[in-house]
Amino acid sequence: MIAPTRSDRASINDGLGGISHQFAVVRGAVNPDLALLGVVLFAVGSRSHQIQTRAREWIAAELGTDAAVFNTVVRHSEAVGVDARDRGLLAHELEIAAADNPNYWEVRAGKATAGQAVSTTSASVAEDLATLTQEIFTRAAELDDAA
């Protein structure tokens, strides 16, 4: 299981804490093979290092360890989230679509609209998600080898 969380205390203590409690119940009563692969911080500013550090400390306090927290943090980009939902595309697909963004002079000349443009931040979010995917597969393989 992978548990996403935001960096605020309520998300960590209430959200992740609630998931942790439900996880223990399900593992004990229904599925003893259920394992926590990791916790991922998402929607965090890419330069919010102190916030990330504090969130990791809170997660460690909530779970009793910081070993479960993935190194990769998925950055916050409201524009990418809006574009993804409006266009029905994933971050890496938005990154490709951004290459076809109209030039500003095309928009000024009325040959294109600003609404046609896709956030160029999609490349950074797509990179975060690709890096997280690699980290997930690496950790899964390590846990599999240890079993």
N, C-alpha and C positions, 0 to 999 in steps of 0.2 A: 504494500500500500504506500502511496505517496500522498503526503498531506501538505497542501499549499496553505500559506498563511501570510497575512499582511504583517507589517512591522509594529503595529500598535499593541499595547498591552491587552486590550479587550480581545483582539483577534487571537492573540497567543494564549492568554489565560482562559477565556471563555470558549473560543472556537476550537483551538488546538487541544485545550484541556478537556473539552467535551468529547472530542474525537478520541483522545487518549483513553478516556473512561469507557466509551463504547467499544473501542478496540479491545481492551482487556476483557470486557464481558463476552464479546463475540469469540475471541480467541479461547477463552476458558470454557464456553458452553457449546460452541458450534464448530469452530474451525481452528484446531490447535496449530495448523500449519500457517496461519495468517502471520505475516511479518511486516514490520514497518521498514520499508526500504529507505525512506528519508522524508525530510521536511524541506520544502522549498519556500524561500522568501520571494514574494512577487509583488509587483506594483510598488517598487521602492525606487527612489531617485538614484540614478547611477553614481552620483557623487555624494550620496548621503552615507558616508562611511561610519560616522558616529551612530547614526540611527541603526545601521546594519549590525554594528558591534553590540549595541544595547539589545536589539531584538534577539541576537544569538544568545546573549546572556539570559534573557527571559525564557527563551525556548529551553535552554539547558536546565534552568531552574524548574520549569514546568515538567519536563520529561525525565529529569535526573541525569541527563547526559547531553553533551553537544555533538556527539558522534553522529547523530542522525541527520544533522543539518547539512544539506548540500552546500558546496562552496559557491556554486552558481546562483546568482540573484537575477531574477527577471525584472528588468527596469520598468518604470511606470511611463506610459505614453497614452494619454487620453485619446489623442488623434488616431493612433494605431487601433485602439479598441473600437472607436467609432467607425473607422474605415472598414475594419474586419467585419463588423456586424452589418453595416450598410451594404457592403459589396458581397458578403458571403465568402470572403477569402481568408486564408490563413496568413500569418505574418510573412512567411517566405514567399507566398504568392503576391502579397502586397509589395514586397521588395522588388519583385520582377515588374509589377505594374508601374511602380514609381519611375522606372527607367523611361516610360512613355509619357511622363508628366508634360503638360504643355509649358512652353517657355513663358516667362512673365510678359514679354512683349506680345505674344499671341493673345494672352488674356486682355492686355490693355487695348489691343486692336479689335477686340470683340470676336476673334477667330476661335477662341476657346473660353471656357469658363473656369473660374477658380475651383468650382466644385468637381471638376474633372481630375484635379490633382490628388495624388495619394501621398500621405505623409512619408517623407523620406526617412523618418525615424523608424519606419518598419524594418529597415536593414539591421538596426541595432537590436531591436526586439527579436527579430528572426535569429540573429547571431546568439543572443542569450538563450533562446529556446533550443537551438542546435547544440550549444555547449552543454546545456542541462541534459539533453537527450543522451549525449555521450557519457556524461557523468552517471546517469541512471543505469545505462547498460553496463558500465564498468562496475558499479556497485553491485548490481544484480549478479554479474559473473563472479565477483569476489565472494558474495554470500553463497552462491551455488557451489563454488569450489570448496568452501569451508564446511559445507553440509555433508 
